[in-house]
């Protein structure tokens, strides 16, 4: 009976993953064809299979980890954060006010955690998995190390859990924000008007993925008003022709990227042509990358030699 239950659970997970993949492809596929941010990017672009593995890993392996962690936090947070006085006040809040406070507080926690990921080497090693993508689309949004995603989701939902927001409402918020997070990663250039300051926009987050050491802009993926508040907002103009990805060498395979942040490096089967060219001629840097670094870090042309320096955490 146990074996049958396990098989049923696996089949349910695989079926849910297939349905989700089909729905996302139906929603975002046409948008990327009709309103492409990078018209020359092919659907069958490089590392499509790697991002498909990240997608499958999230649904089949790590979604349960995140759900289990949030469920545990929901049941044990009182032992971690004794806030009885605050809880009595929160209990008298209208449901809509609880939801607003939970969203804003969660956005604040994620904003500063995201900034910390770009500043502290230990956190960056895990967060860099997400920045290793060189071709953004709706599938690339799922390239994320499970530990990075776990901490992000825990911080995002912690205020709602503490405030006692109904778990069903939290689930709805998670679904909405998850869809919007995929939207801002998709290969889409679609004006959303003032909504970009409240929920984010593709042009803002695409620039966050620019190929610079560690960008200093657009950390509030789903709440750019916080970037405006803390001075880290930047909306690029013109077409998206700048390169994406990491400036440092990084493994390209799925399993290799999961292990690399722990210091485990799998042998590489081949060296990409671009890495070989740069190794043979390190001075042949793309001028657009240098200019993009100056925009992302605020460095004037005279500071090009400091491109590898660790960025400051404070403004």
ZADO-1210 file (C-alpha; in nm, 4 decimals, padded with zeros to 6 digits):
<atoms>
<atom x="00.0000" y="00.0000" z="00.0000" code="UNK" pos="1"/>
<atom x="00.2865" y="00.2343" z="00.0854" code="UNK" pos="2"/>
<atom x="00.4516" y="00.1618" z="-00.2476" code="UNK" pos="3"/>
<atom x="00.1269" y="00.2383" z="-00.4293" code="UNK" pos="4"/>
<atom x="00.0926" y="00.5673" z="-00.2417" code="UNK" pos="5"/>
<atom x="00.4472" y="00.6610" z="-00.3365" code="UNK" pos="6"/>
<atom x="00.3852" y="00.5811" z="-00.7011" code="UNK" pos="7"/>
<atom x="00.0639" y="00.7850" z="-00.6945" code="UNK" pos="8"/>
<atom x="00.2465" y="01.0789" z="-00.5372" code="UNK" pos="9"/>
<atom x="00.5182" y="01.0662" z="-00.8034" code="UNK" pos="10"/>
<atom x="00.2646" y="01.0443" z="-01.0844" code="UNK" pos="11"/>
<atom x="00.0714" y="01.3370" z="-00.9346" code="UNK" pos="12"/>
<atom x="00.3896" y="01.5458" z="-00.9119" code="UNK" pos="13"/>
<atom x="00.4880" y="01.4641" z="-01.2697" code="UNK" pos="14"/>
<atom x="00.1387" y="01.5404" z="-01.3938" code="UNK" pos="15"/>
<atom x="00.1273" y="01.8719" z="-01.2076" code="UNK" pos="16"/>
<atom x="00.4661" y="01.9649" z="-01.3507" code="UNK" pos="17"/>
<atom x="00.3527" y="01.8831" z="-01.7046" code="UNK" pos="18"/>
<atom x="00.0336" y="02.0868" z="-01.6650" code="UNK" pos="19"/>
<atom x="00.2252" y="02.3820" z="-01.5201" code="UNK" pos="20"/>
<atom x="00.4810" y="02.3681" z="-01.8017" code="UNK" pos="21"/>
<atom x="00.2047" y="02.3632" z="-02.0628" code="UNK" pos="22"/>
<atom x="00.0161" y="02.6529" z="-01.9027" code="UNK" pos="23"/>
<atom x="00.3282" y="02.8677" z="-01.8722" code="UNK" pos="24"/>
<atom x="00.4248" y="02.7910" z="-02.2317" code="UNK" pos="25"/>
<atom x="00.0764" y="02.8868" z="-02.3502" code="UNK" pos="26"/>
<atom x="00.0792" y="03.2130" z="-02.1525" code="UNK" pos="27"/>
<atom x="00.4361" y="03.3329" z="-02.2036" code="UNK" pos="28"/>
<atom x="00.5250" y="03.1714" z="-02.5349" code="UNK" pos="29"/>
<atom x="00.3019" y="03.4009" z="-02.7434" code="UNK" pos="30"/>
<atom x="00.4060" y="03.7059" z="-02.5388" code="UNK" pos="31"/>
<atom x="00.7718" y="03.6370" z="-02.6124" code="UNK" pos="32"/>
<atom x="00.6980" y="03.5994" z="-02.9829" code="UNK" pos="33"/>
<atom x="00.4778" y="03.9103" z="-03.0092" code="UNK" pos="34"/>
<atom x="00.6687" y="04.1486" z="-02.7773" code="UNK" pos="35"/>
<atom x="01.0305" y="04.0241" z="-02.7610" code="UNK" pos="36"/>
<atom x="01.2847" y="04.2207" z="-02.5605" code="UNK" pos="37"/>
<atom x="01.5560" y="04.0531" z="-02.7691" code="UNK" pos="38"/>
<atom x="01.4047" y="03.9715" z="-03.1093" code="UNK" pos="39"/>
<atom x="01.7050" y="03.7702" z="-03.2211" code="UNK" pos="40"/>
<atom x="01.6848" y="03.5213" z="-02.9348" code="UNK" pos="41"/>
<atom x="01.5720" y="03.1796" z="-03.0522" code="UNK" pos="42"/>
<atom x="01.3220" y="02.9645" z="-02.8639" code="UNK" pos="43"/>
<atom x="01.5688" y="02.6745" z="-02.8791" code="UNK" pos="44"/>
<atom x="01.8468" y="02.8860" z="-02.7351" code="UNK" pos="45"/>
<atom x="02.1638" y="02.7599" z="-02.5611" code="UNK" pos="46"/>
<atom x="02.1211" y="02.5857" z="-02.2231" code="UNK" pos="47"/>
<atom x="01.7496" y="02.5351" z="-02.2727" code="UNK" pos="48"/>
<atom x="01.7851" y="02.1801" z="-02.1407" code="UNK" pos="49"/>
<atom x="01.9692" y="02.3019" z="-01.8303" code="UNK" pos="50"/>
<atom x="01.6858" y="02.5388" z="-01.7440" code="UNK" pos="51"/>
<atom x="01.4346" y="02.2618" z="-01.8121" code="UNK" pos="52"/>
<atom x="01.6204" y="02.0568" z="-01.5500" code="UNK" pos="53"/>
<atom x="01.5925" y="02.3439" z="-01.3018" code="UNK" pos="54"/>
<atom x="01.2207" y="02.3643" z="-01.3792" code="UNK" pos="55"/>
<atom x="01.1742" y="01.9913" z="-01.3214" code="UNK" pos="56"/>
<atom x="01.3896" y="02.0019" z="-01.0085" code="UNK" pos="57"/>
<atom x="01.1754" y="02.2731" z="-00.8555" code="UNK" pos="58"/>
<atom x="00.8543" y="02.0778" z="-00.9107" code="UNK" pos="59"/>
<atom x="00.9733" y="01.7240" z="-00.8434" code="UNK" pos="60"/>
<atom x="01.2421" y="01.7735" z="-00.5782" code="UNK" pos="61"/>
<atom x="01.2545" y="02.1107" z="-00.4088" code="UNK" pos="62"/>
<atom x="00.8950" y="02.2419" z="-00.4036" code="UNK" pos="63"/>
<atom x="00.8203" y="01.9940" z="-00.1263" code="UNK" pos="64"/>
<atom x="01.1227" y="02.1213" z="00.0676" code="UNK" pos="65"/>
<atom x="00.9980" y="02.4811" z="00.0520" code="UNK" pos="66"/>
<atom x="00.6402" y="02.3832" z="00.1366" code="UNK" pos="67"/>
<atom x="00.7573" y="02.1717" z="00.4288" code="UNK" pos="68"/>
<atom x="00.9770" y="02.4525" z="00.5604" code="UNK" pos="69"/>
<atom x="00.6932" y="02.7061" z="00.5390" code="UNK" pos="70"/>
<atom x="00.4531" y="02.4655" z="00.7068" code="UNK" pos="71"/>
<atom x="00.7014" y="02.4055" z="00.9886" code="UNK" pos="72"/>
<atom x="00.7578" y="02.7790" z="01.0258" code="UNK" pos="73"/>
<atom x="00.3812" y="02.8340" z="01.0365" code="UNK" pos="74"/>
<atom x="00.3528" y="02.5941" z="01.3297" code="UNK" pos="75"/>
<atom x="00.6671" y="02.6878" z="01.5261" code="UNK" pos="76"/>
<atom x="00.7303" y="03.0573" z="01.4715" code="UNK" pos="77"/>
<atom x="00.5966" y="03.1489" z="01.8187" code="UNK" pos="78"/>
<atom x="00.8891" y="02.9644" z="01.9791" code="UNK" pos="79"/>
<atom x="01.1291" y="03.1513" z="01.7503" code="UNK" pos="80"/>
<atom x="00.9724" y="03.4984" z="01.7776" code="UNK" pos="81"/>
<atom x="00.7843" y="03.5611" z="02.1063" code="UNK" pos="82"/>
<atom x="00.5749" y="03.8642" z="02.0062" code="UNK" pos="83"/>
<atom x="00.2623" y="03.8298" z="02.2163" code="UNK" pos="84"/>
<atom x="00.2095" y="04.2057" z="02.2561" code="UNK" pos="85"/>
<atom x="00.2390" y="04.2649" z="01.8856" code="UNK" pos="86"/>
<atom x="00.0084" y="03.9741" z="01.8078" code="UNK" pos="87"/>
<atom x="-00.2745" y="04.1205" z="02.0127" code="UNK" pos="88"/>
<atom x="-00.2506" y="04.4379" z="01.8047" code="UNK" pos="89"/>
<atom x="-00.2236" y="04.2497" z="01.4767" code="UNK" pos="90"/>
<atom x="-00.5287" y="04.0392" z="01.5632" code="UNK" pos="91"/>
<atom x="-00.7423" y="04.3543" z="01.5654" code="UNK" pos="92"/>
<atom x="-00.6273" y="04.4634" z="01.2189" code="UNK" pos="93"/>
<atom x="-00.8679" y="04.4258" z="00.9273" code="UNK" pos="94"/>
<atom x="-00.7769" y="04.1392" z="00.6983" code="UNK" pos="95"/>
<atom x="-00.6857" y="04.3768" z="00.4137" code="UNK" pos="96"/>
<atom x="-00.4476" y="04.5701" z="00.6406" code="UNK" pos="97"/>
<atom x="-00.2833" y="04.2488" z="00.7589" code="UNK" pos="98"/>
<atom x="-00.2271" y="04.1526" z="00.3963" code="UNK" pos="99"/>
<atom x="-00.0768" y="04.4923" z="00.3072" code="UNK" pos="100"/>
<atom x="00.1565" y="04.4906" z="00.6085" code="UNK" pos="101"/>
<atom x="00.2599" y="04.1325" z="00.5346" code="UNK" pos="102"/>
<atom x="00.3409" y="04.2141" z="00.1713" code="UNK" pos="103"/>
<atom x="00.5415" y="04.5285" z="00.2477" code="UNK" pos="104"/>
<atom x="00.7317" y="04.3675" z="00.5355" code="UNK" pos="105"/>
<atom x="00.8078" y="04.0610" z="00.3237" code="UNK" pos="106"/>
<atom x="00.9297" y="04.2814" z="00.0399" code="UNK" pos="107"/>
<atom x="01.1610" y="04.4637" z="00.2814" code="UNK" pos="108"/>
<atom x="01.3110" y="04.1421" z="00.4123" code="UNK" pos="109"/>
<atom x="01.3655" y="04.0033" z="00.0619" code="UNK" pos="110"/>
<atom x="01.5114" y="04.3329" z="-00.0617" code="UNK" pos="111"/>
<atom x="01.7825" y="04.3393" z="00.2045" code="UNK" pos="112"/>
<atom x="01.8469" y="03.9665" z="00.1740" code="UNK" pos="113"/>
<atom x="01.8894" y="04.0125" z="-00.2015" code="UNK" pos="114"/>
<atom x="02.1332" y="04.2979" z="-00.1469" code="UNK" pos="115"/>
<atom x="02.3230" y="04.0838" z="00.1022" code="UNK" pos="116"/>
<atom x="02.3440" y="03.8049" z="-00.1564" code="UNK" pos="117"/>
<atom x="02.5240" y="04.0450" z="-00.3897" code="UNK" pos="118"/>
<atom x="02.7617" y="04.1619" z="-00.1168" code="UNK" pos="119"/>
<atom x="02.8644" y="03.8624" z="00.0949" code="UNK" pos="120"/>
<atom x="03.0651" y="03.5943" z="-00.0822" code="UNK" pos="121"/>
<atom x="02.9002" y="03.3035" z="00.0997" code="UNK" pos="122"/>
<atom x="02.5503" y="03.4093" z="-00.0066" code="UNK" pos="123"/>
<atom x="02.6651" y="03.5097" z="-00.3548" code="UNK" pos="124"/>
<atom x="02.7947" y="03.1593" z="-00.4258" code="UNK" pos="125"/>
<atom x="02.4370" y="03.0293" z="-00.4081" code="UNK" pos="126"/>
<atom x="02.2676" y="03.3320" z="-00.5634" code="UNK" pos="127"/>
<atom x="02.5110" y="03.3319" z="-00.8559" code="UNK" pos="128"/>
<atom x="02.3380" y="03.0201" z="-00.9875" code="UNK" pos="129"/>
<atom x="02.0418" y="03.2395" z="-01.0783" code="UNK" pos="130"/>
<atom x="02.2683" y="03.4983" z="-01.2422" code="UNK" pos="131"/>
<atom x="02.4529" y="03.2402" z="-01.4506" code="UNK" pos="132"/>
<atom x="02.1750" y="03.2401" z="-01.7104" code="UNK" pos="133"/>
<atom x="02.2811" y="03.4101" z="-02.0339" code="UNK" pos="134"/>
<atom x="01.9466" y="03.3989" z="-02.2177" code="UNK" pos="135"/>
<atom x="01.6436" y="03.5172" z="-02.0251" code="UNK" pos="136"/>
<atom x="01.2985" y="03.3796" z="-02.0920" code="UNK" pos="137"/>
<atom x="01.0118" y="03.2327" z="-01.8898" code="UNK" pos="138"/>
<atom x="01.1925" y="02.9016" z="-01.8454" code="UNK" pos="139"/>
<atom x="01.5174" y="03.0658" z="-01.7310" code="UNK" pos="140"/>
<atom x="01.3254" y="03.2176" z="-01.4388" code="UNK" pos="141"/>
<atom x="01.3416" y="02.8763" z="-01.2725" code="UNK" pos="142"/>
<atom x="01.7216" y="02.8618" z="-01.2632" code="UNK" pos="143"/>
<atom x="01.7754" y="02.9011" z="-00.8915" code="UNK" pos="144"/>
<atom x="01.9680" y="02.7145" z="-00.6247" code="UNK" pos="145"/>
<atom x="01.7188" y="02.5478" z="-00.3881" code="UNK" pos="146"/>
<atom x="01.8802" y="02.6973" z="-00.0765" code="UNK" pos="147"/>
<atom x="01.8624" y="03.0463" z="-00.2261" code="UNK" pos="148"/>
<atom x="01.4974" y="02.9907" z="-00.3089" code="UNK" pos="149"/>
<atom x="01.4234" y="02.8430" z="00.0333" code="UNK" pos="150"/>
<atom x="01.5564" y="03.1430" z="00.2259" code="UNK" pos="151"/>
<atom x="01.3888" y="03.3873" z="-00.0118" code="UNK" pos="152"/>
<atom x="01.0489" y="03.2219" z="00.0273" code="UNK" pos="153"/>
<atom x="01.0865" y="03.1941" z="00.4045" code="UNK" pos="154"/>
<atom x="01.1645" y="03.5647" z="00.4402" code="UNK" pos="155"/>
<atom x="00.8919" y="03.6639" z="00.1953" code="UNK" pos="156"/>
<atom x="00.6226" y="03.4736" z="00.3829" code="UNK" pos="157"/>
<atom x="00.7447" y="03.5184" z="00.7420" code="UNK" pos="158"/>
<atom x="00.5544" y="03.8457" z="00.8066" code="UNK" pos="159"/>
<atom x="00.2310" y="03.6939" z="00.6817" code="UNK" pos="160"/>
<atom x="00.2795" y="03.3932" z="00.9058" code="UNK" pos="161"/>
<atom x="00.3542" y="03.6108" z="01.2106" code="UNK" pos="162"/>
<atom x="00.0551" y="03.8367" z="01.1426" code="UNK" pos="163"/>
<atom x="-00.1712" y="03.5369" z="01.1182" code="UNK" pos="164"/>
<atom x="-00.2762" y="03.5937" z="00.7580" code="UNK" pos="165"/>
<atom x="-00.4798" y="03.2935" z="00.6489" code="UNK" pos="166"/>
<atom x="-00.2621" y="03.0338" z="00.4802" code="UNK" pos="167"/>
<atom x="-00.5063" y="03.0189" z="00.1876" code="UNK" pos="168"/>
<atom x="-00.4509" y="03.3911" z="00.1234" code="UNK" pos="169"/>
<atom x="-00.0752" y="03.3415" z="00.1474" code="UNK" pos="170"/>
<atom x="-00.1039" y="03.0664" z="-00.1094" code="UNK" pos="171"/>
<atom x="-00.2874" y="03.2986" z="-00.3465" code="UNK" pos="172"/>
<atom x="-00.0209" y="03.5653" z="-00.3001" code="UNK" pos="173"/>
<atom x="00.2544" y="03.3123" z="-00.3666" code="UNK" pos="174"/>
<atom x="00.0878" y="03.2029" z="-00.6905" code="UNK" pos="175"/>
<atom x="00.0363" y="03.5615" z="-00.8128" code="UNK" pos="176"/>
<atom x="00.3903" y="03.6699" z="-00.7282" code="UNK" pos="177"/>
<atom x="00.5314" y="03.3539" z="-00.8782" code="UNK" pos="178"/>
<atom x="00.3593" y="03.4263" z="-01.2093" code="UNK" pos="179"/>
<atom x="00.4760" y="03.7879" z="-01.2057" code="UNK" pos="180"/>
<atom x="00.8312" y="03.6773" z="-01.1216" code="UNK" pos="181"/>
<atom x="00.8258" y="03.4591" z="-01.4330" code="UNK" pos="182"/>
<atom x="00.6911" y="03.7528" z="-01.6330" code="UNK" pos="183"/>
<atom x="00.9783" y="03.9854" z="-01.5368" code="UNK" pos="184"/>
<atom x="01.2290" y="03.7176" z="-01.6425" code="UNK" pos="185"/>
<atom x="01.0579" y="03.6446" z="-01.9732" code="UNK" pos="186"/>
<atom x="01.1927" y="03.7689" z="-02.3053" code="UNK" pos="187"/>
<atom x="00.9229" y="04.0345" z="-02.3184" code="UNK" pos="188"/>
<atom x="00.9291" y="04.4128" z="-02.3559" code="UNK" pos="189"/>
<atom x="00.5746" y="04.5121" z="-02.2709" code="UNK" pos="190"/>
<atom x="00.4968" y="04.8474" z="-02.1039" code="UNK" pos="191"/>
<atom x="00.3013" y="04.7988" z="-01.7810" code="UNK" pos="192"/>
<atom x="00.2774" y="05.1665" z="-01.6863" code="UNK" pos="193"/>
<atom x="00.2795" y="05.2585" z="-01.3173" code="UNK" pos="194"/>
<atom x="00.2496" y="04.8902" z="-01.2258" code="UNK" pos="195"/>
<atom x="00.6244" y="04.8565" z="-01.2786" code="UNK" pos="196"/>
<atom x="00.6833" y="05.0547" z="-00.9569" code="UNK" pos="197"/>
<atom x="00.4543" y="04.8256" z="-00.7572" code="UNK" pos="198"/>
<atom x="00.5209" y="04.4826" z="-00.9072" code="UNK" pos="199"/>
<atom x="00.8288" y="04.5182" z="-01.1277" code="UNK" pos="200"/>
<atom x="00.8814" y="04.4989" z="-01.5033" code="UNK" pos="201"/>
<atom x="01.0965" y="04.2900" z="-01.7397" code="UNK" pos="202"/>
<atom x="01.3212" y="04.5801" z="-01.8412" code="UNK" pos="203"/>
<atom x="01.4090" y="04.6443" z="-01.4764" code="UNK" pos="204"/>
<atom x="01.4943" y="04.2871" z="-01.3886" code="UNK" pos="205"/>
<atom x="01.6688" y="04.2124" z="-01.7170" code="UNK" pos="206"/>
<atom x="01.9136" y="04.4900" z="-01.6327" code="UNK" pos="207"/>
<atom x="01.9685" y="04.3291" z="-01.2926" code="UNK" pos="208"/>
<atom x="02.0956" y="04.0225" z="-01.4827" code="UNK" pos="209"/>
<atom x="02.3463" y="04.2256" z="-01.6851" code="UNK" pos="210"/>
<atom x="02.6950" y="04.0806" z="-01.7197" code="UNK" pos="211"/>
<atom x="02.8739" y="04.2840" z="-01.4523" code="UNK" pos="212"/>
<atom x="03.0482" y="04.1584" z="-01.1348" code="UNK" pos="213"/>
<atom x="02.7623" y="04.2261" z="-00.8914" code="UNK" pos="214"/>
<atom x="02.5090" y="04.4837" z="-00.9949" code="UNK" pos="215"/>
<atom x="02.4070" y="04.7587" z="-00.7539" code="UNK" pos="216"/>
<atom x="02.0601" y="04.8144" z="-00.8974" code="UNK" pos="217"/>
<atom x="01.7060" y="04.6721" z="-00.8989" code="UNK" pos="218"/>
<atom x="01.7139" y="04.4359" z="-00.6006" code="UNK" pos="219"/>
<atom x="01.3408" y="04.4604" z="-00.5272" code="UNK" pos="220"/>
<atom x="01.2295" y="04.2237" z="-00.8013" code="UNK" pos="221"/>
<atom x="00.8589" y="04.2505" z="-00.7222" code="UNK" pos="222"/>
<atom x="00.8586" y="04.5849" z="-00.5389" code="UNK" pos="223"/>
<atom x="01.0665" y="04.8479" z="-00.7240" code="UNK" pos="224"/>
<atom x="00.9283" y="05.1211" z="-00.4994" code="UNK" pos="225"/>
<atom x="01.1847" y="04.9959" z="-00.2468" code="UNK" pos="226"/>
<atom x="01.4637" y="05.0489" z="-00.5007" code="UNK" pos="227"/>
<atom x="01.3356" y="05.4046" z="-00.5416" code="UNK" pos="228"/>
<atom x="01.3287" y="05.4467" z="-00.1635" code="UNK" pos="229"/>
<atom x="01.6835" y="05.3165" z="-00.1068" code="UNK" pos="230"/>
<atom x="01.8436" y="05.4667" z="-00.4180" code="UNK" pos="231"/>
<atom x="01.9045" y="05.1443" z="-00.6116" code="UNK" pos="232"/>
<atom x="01.6484" y="05.1954" z="-00.8891" code="UNK" pos="233"/>
<atom x="01.7623" y="05.2097" z="-01.2502" code="UNK" pos="234"/>
<atom x="01.5466" y="05.1826" z="-01.5614" code="UNK" pos="235"/>
<atom x="01.7605" y="05.1378" z="-01.8751" code="UNK" pos="236"/>
<atom x="01.6634" y="05.3067" z="-02.1983" code="UNK" pos="237"/>
<atom x="01.6802" y="05.1775" z="-02.5519" code="UNK" pos="238"/>
<atom x="01.7003" y="04.8233" z="-02.6829" code="UNK" pos="239"/>
<atom x="01.8405" y="04.5389" z="-02.4758" code="UNK" pos="240"/>
<atom x="02.1700" y="04.4616" z="-02.6447" code="UNK" pos="241"/>
<atom x="02.3893" y="04.4233" z="-02.3366" code="UNK" pos="242"/>
<atom x="02.5200" y="04.0754" z="-02.2446" code="UNK" pos="243"/>
<atom x="02.3735" y="03.8738" z="-01.9578" code="UNK" pos="244"/>
<atom x="02.5303" y="03.6323" z="-01.7122" code="UNK" pos="245"/>
<atom x="02.8382" y="03.6146" z="-01.4902" code="UNK" pos="246"/>
<atom x="03.1808" y="03.7617" z="-01.5542" code="UNK" pos="247"/>
<atom x="03.3573" y="03.4848" z="-01.3601" code="UNK" pos="248"/>
<atom x="03.3889" y="03.1239" z="-01.4832" code="UNK" pos="249"/>
<atom x="03.0931" y="02.9128" z="-01.3767" code="UNK" pos="250"/>
<atom x="02.9877" y="02.5524" z="-01.4450" code="UNK" pos="251"/>
<atom x="02.7120" y="02.5124" z="-01.7003" code="UNK" pos="252"/>
<atom x="02.5519" y="02.1767" z="-01.6135" code="UNK" pos="253"/>
<atom x="02.2537" y="02.1303" z="-01.3821" code="UNK" pos="254"/>
<atom x="02.4134" y="01.9062" z="-01.1196" code="UNK" pos="255"/>
<atom x="02.7415" y="02.0970" z="-01.1416" code="UNK" pos="256"/>
<atom x="02.5648" y="02.4242" z="-01.0559" code="UNK" pos="257"/>
<atom x="02.3883" y="02.2680" z="-00.7575" code="UNK" pos="258"/>
<atom x="02.7189" y="02.1426" z="-00.6171" code="UNK" pos="259"/>
<atom x="02.9506" y="02.4303" z="-00.7066" code="UNK" pos="260"/>
<atom x="02.8380" y="02.6667" z="-00.4236" code="UNK" pos="261"/>
<atom x="02.9450" y="02.3962" z="-00.1744" code="UNK" pos="262"/>
<atom x="03.2951" y="02.3953" z="-00.3213" code="UNK" pos="263"/>
<atom x="03.2411" y="02.0750" z="-00.5228" code="UNK" pos="264"/>
<atom x="03.3571" y="02.1201" z="-00.8819" code="UNK" pos="265"/>
<atom x="03.2762" y="01.8532" z="-01.1373" code="UNK" pos="266"/>
<atom x="03.5196" y="01.8033" z="-01.4280" code="UNK" pos="267"/>
<atom x="03.4183" y="02.0008" z="-01.7340" code="UNK" pos="268"/>
<atom x="03.3727" y="01.8108" z="-02.0572" code="UNK" pos="269"/>
<atom x="03.4509" y="02.1066" z="-02.2778" code="UNK" pos="270"/>
<atom x="03.5510" y="02.4717" z="-02.2663" code="UNK" pos="271"/>
<atom x="03.3224" y="02.7209" z="-02.4295" code="UNK" pos="272"/>
<atom x="03.4680" y="02.9134" z="-02.7232" code="UNK" pos="273"/>
<atom x="03.4120" y="03.2482" z="-02.5558" code="UNK" pos="274"/>
<atom x="03.6117" y="03.1441" z="-02.2487" code="UNK" pos="275"/>
<atom x="03.8935" y="03.0203" z="-02.4710" code="UNK" pos="276"/>
<atom x="03.9015" y="03.3462" z="-02.6649" code="UNK" pos="277"/>
<atom x="03.9111" y="03.5528" z="-02.3481" code="UNK" pos="278"/>
<atom x="04.1880" y="03.3379" z="-02.2052" code="UNK" pos="279"/>
<atom x="04.3966" y="03.3888" z="-02.5183" code="UNK" pos="280"/>
<atom x="04.3251" y="03.7619" z="-02.5380" code="UNK" pos="281"/>
<atom x="04.2115" y="03.8948" z="-02.1962" code="UNK" pos="282"/>
<atom x="04.2333" y="04.2567" z="-02.3122" code="UNK" pos="283"/>
<atom x="03.9650" y="04.2055" z="-02.5768" code="UNK" pos="284"/>
<atom x="03.6780" y="04.3063" z="-02.3504" code="UNK" pos="285"/>
<atom x="03.3480" y="04.3979" z="-02.5036" code="UNK" pos="286"/>
<atom x="03.3046" y="04.7750" z="-02.4815" code="UNK" pos="287"/>
<atom x="02.9343" y="04.7327" z="-02.4123" code="UNK" pos="288"/>
<atom x="03.0172" y="04.5223" z="-02.1049" code="UNK" pos="289"/>
<atom x="03.2548" y="04.7890" z="-01.9745" code="UNK" pos="290"/>
<atom x="02.9962" y="05.0617" z="-02.0288" code="UNK" pos="291"/>
<atom x="02.7276" y="04.8498" z="-01.8657" code="UNK" pos="292"/>
<atom x="02.9498" y="04.8010" z="-01.5619" code="UNK" pos="293"/>
<atom x="02.9837" y="05.1770" z="-01.5302" code="UNK" pos="294"/>
<atom x="02.6038" y="05.2143" z="-01.5357" code="UNK" pos="295"/>
<atom x="02.5411" y="04.9272" z="-01.2940" code="UNK" pos="296"/>
<atom x="02.8019" y="05.0300" z="-01.0372" code="UNK" pos="297"/>
<atom x="02.8162" y="05.4038" z="-01.0905" code="UNK" pos="298"/>
<atom x="03.1882" y="05.3821" z="-01.1633" code="UNK" pos="299"/>
<atom x="03.3317" y="05.6548" z="-01.3899" code="UNK" pos="300"/>
<atom x="03.5607" y="05.5552" z="-01.6785" code="UNK" pos="301"/>
<atom x="03.8668" y="05.6178" z="-01.4628" code="UNK" pos="302"/>
<atom x="03.7610" y="05.3368" z="-01.2288" code="UNK" pos="303"/>
<atom x="03.7639" y="05.0536" z="-01.4865" code="UNK" pos="304"/>
<atom x="04.0448" y="04.8857" z="-01.2950" code="UNK" pos="305"/>
<atom x="03.8127" y="04.8352" z="-00.9955" code="UNK" pos="306"/>
<atom x="03.5618" y="04.6195" z="-01.1839" code="UNK" pos="307"/>
<atom x="03.6500" y="04.3156" z="-00.9745" code="UNK" pos="308"/>
<atom x="03.6103" y="04.4954" z="-00.6416" code="UNK" pos="309"/>
<atom x="03.3396" y="04.3879" z="-00.3990" code="UNK" pos="310"/>
<atom x="03.0522" y="04.6379" z="-00.4013" code="UNK" pos="311"/>
<atom x="02.9475" y="04.8160" z="-00.0837" code="UNK" pos="312"/>
<atom x="02.6316" y="04.7033" z="00.0947" code="UNK" pos="313"/>
<atom x="02.5166" y="05.0484" z="00.1977" code="UNK" pos="314"/>
<atom x="02.4208" y="05.3398" z="-00.0251" code="UNK" pos="315"/>
</atoms>
